[in-house]
Amino acid sequence: MSGLEGKVAIVTGAGRHRGLGKAIALRLALDGADVVIADLGQPAGRQFPAGLVGETEEMQSVVADLQATGRRALAIACDVRDESQVEALVARTVEAFGRLDIFINNAGIGYLMALVTETELDDWNAVIGVNLTGAFLGTKHAARQMIAQGSGGRIVTIASQAAKSGFPYASAYTASKHGVIGLTRSAAIELGPHGITVNAVCPNHVTTDLGAWQNEFFSRATGRTLEEYLADMRRRIPLGRPGRQEDTANAVAFLCSDDAQYITGEALNVSGGEEVH
Ligand SMILES: NC(=O)c1ccc[n+]([C@@H]2O[C@H](COP(=O)([O-])OP(=O)(O)OC[C@H]3O[C@@H](n4cnc5c(N)ncnc54)[C@H](O)[C@@H]3O)[C@@H](O)[C@H]2O)c1
């Protein structure tokens, strides 16, 4: 699938090579779009530690891979919880590449895991802040720019299987991901008349850096070895394997293509059949 020539995309949380965001950004570039990747750029305290967030050097290296496709690419540091930074991200993209057609809310954290009875309010707020408020701010400022341009647009939020089902140790994460489905449905109704589609994609497990952290955490929490945990995971997925970064990128590319022009307000499972509603 191609057809994104002349389009400009922003992908948040795309500063890590193994992440879903990089795979999405690369696919959009291969389909013809110029792409801005946004990420934190540096660790920020206990909740955003080194090793779990996209730092400047890795962001620049992701940009080099995007530019190798022949498309223009740029990295911009942005904390998606901060409205002025999200506004500036959109403004700097338009300044650099002239317009904005596609916005992917991909930034998310899924490593502040605790039982609901043990969850600190600070951690709850951090998870909701990135995963839900961040998606709201991205949707708001992307839509404003797309409305002003008057030629439609595409907004896609990377939700999760946890947008449809509950998971232990993950009440904040699950609530945030259920929340983005509500955001998606409401924004789709409001933005439809402007030709802007708003959808969510719900992947099951993918072994990104975050996914690898979660495998370690959940195998320990459930008293299994990592191999036992992964074997159990494979057994319950009808298609017999966890997701790959490309599976999510393919779904996003479809939702950004002309072929998906009549699809909006959806929350599309990309889960090998593990999630069916
Ligand atoms: N890996 C999975 O199994 C899986 C499954 C379903 C959904 N998801 C979702 O996919 C998205 C990408 O996750 P991933 O697995 O690629 O993990 P990842 O950790 O590689 O990517 C998430 C990125 O978000 C960035 N980020 C965190 N806080 C931020 C902030 N305040 N502002 C800007 N950027 C910030 C991180 O630095 C990181 O680069 C997330 O929303 C995640 O919840 C992942």
The ligand as a Tripos MOL2 file, in Angstrom:
@<TRIPOS>MOLECULE
LIG
   44    48     1     0     0
SMALL
NO_CHARGES

@<TRIPOS>ATOM
      1 N1          4.3700   -3.5350   23.2840 N.am      1 LIG1
      2 C1          3.1560   -3.9690   23.5220 C.2       1 LIG1
      3 O1          2.9520   -5.1290   23.8260 O.2       1 LIG1
      4 C2          1.9790   -3.0430   23.3730 C.ar      1 LIG1
      5 C3          0.7150   -3.6280   23.2640 C.ar      1 LIG1
      6 C4         -0.3890   -2.7990   23.1440 C.ar      1 LIG1
      7 C5         -0.2300   -1.4360   23.1270 C.ar      1 LIG1
      8 N2          1.0000   -0.8850   23.2450 N.ar      1 LIG1
      9 C6          1.0860    0.5690   23.1970 C.3       1 LIG1
     10 O2          1.8800    0.9390   22.1020 O.3       1 LIG1
     11 C7          2.5140    2.1840   22.3430 C.3       1 LIG1
     12 C8          3.9970    2.0470   22.0720 C.3       1 LIG1
     13 O3          4.5490    1.1400   23.0140 O.3       1 LIG1
     14 P1          5.8750    0.2870   22.7680 P.3       1 LIG1
     15 O4          5.5820   -1.0910   23.2030 O.co2     1 LIG1
     16 O5          6.4090    0.5560   21.4320 O.co2     1 LIG1
     17 O6          6.8080    0.8650   23.9190 O.3       1 LIG1
     18 P2          8.0490    1.8760   23.8870 P.3       1 LIG1
     19 O7          8.3990    2.0610   25.3160 O.co2     1 LIG1
     20 O8          9.0750    1.4170   22.9200 O.co2     1 LIG1
     21 O9          7.4000    3.2050   23.2880 O.3       1 LIG1
     22 C9          6.7180    4.1470   24.0330 C.3       1 LIG1
     23 C10         7.4030    5.4750   23.8270 C.3       1 LIG1
     24 O10         6.6470    6.4930   24.4790 O.3       1 LIG1
     25 C11         7.5700    7.4310   24.9750 C.3       1 LIG1
     26 N3          6.9990    8.2560   26.0290 N.ar      1 LIG1
     27 C12         6.7640    7.9190   27.3190 C.ar      1 LIG1
     28 N4          6.2980    8.9640   28.0010 N.ar      1 LIG1
     29 C13         6.2370    9.9980   27.1260 C.ar      1 LIG1
     30 C14         5.8320   11.3550   27.2280 C.ar      1 LIG1
     31 N5          5.3960   11.8540   28.3970 N.pl3     1 LIG1
     32 N6          5.9090   12.1360   26.1290 N.ar      1 LIG1
     33 C15         6.3640   11.6450   24.9580 C.ar      1 LIG1
     34 N7          6.7500   10.3580   24.7940 N.ar      1 LIG1
     35 C16         6.6920    9.5550   25.8660 C.ar      1 LIG1
     36 C17         8.7280    6.5850   25.4830 C.3       1 LIG1
     37 O11         9.8950    7.3660   25.6200 O.3       1 LIG1
     38 C18         8.8150    5.5170   24.4150 C.3       1 LIG1
     39 O12         9.7440    5.8560   23.4060 O.3       1 LIG1
     40 C19         2.1630    2.5530   23.7820 C.3       1 LIG1
     41 O13         1.0710    3.4530   23.7940 O.3       1 LIG1
     42 C20         1.7670    1.2220   24.3840 C.3       1 LIG1
     43 O14         0.8830    1.3770   25.4710 O.3       1 LIG1
     44 C21         2.1190   -1.6560   23.3530 C.ar      1 LIG1
@<TRIPOS>BOND
     1     1     2 1
     2     2     3 2
     3     2     4 1
     4     4     5 ar
     5     4    44 ar
     6     5     6 ar
     7     6     7 ar
     8     7     8 ar
     9     8     9 1
    10     8    44 ar
    11     9    10 1
    12     9    42 1
    13    10    11 1
    14    11    12 1
    15    11    40 1
    16    12    13 1
    17    13    14 1
    18    14    15 2
    19    14    16 1
    20    14    17 1
    21    17    18 1
    22    18    19 2
    23    18    20 1
    24    18    21 1
    25    21    22 1
    26    22    23 1
    27    23    24 1
    28    23    38 1
    29    24    25 1
    30    25    26 1
    31    25    36 1
    32    26    27 ar
    33    26    35 ar
    34    27    28 ar
    35    28    29 ar
    36    29    30 ar
    37    29    35 ar
    38    30    31 1
    39    30    32 ar
    40    32    33 ar
    41    33    34 ar
    42    34    35 ar
    43    36    37 1
    44    36    38 1
    45    38    39 1
    46    40    41 1
    47    40    42 1
    48    42    43 1
@<TRIPOS>SUBSTRUCTURE
     1 LIG1         1 GROUP 0 **** ****
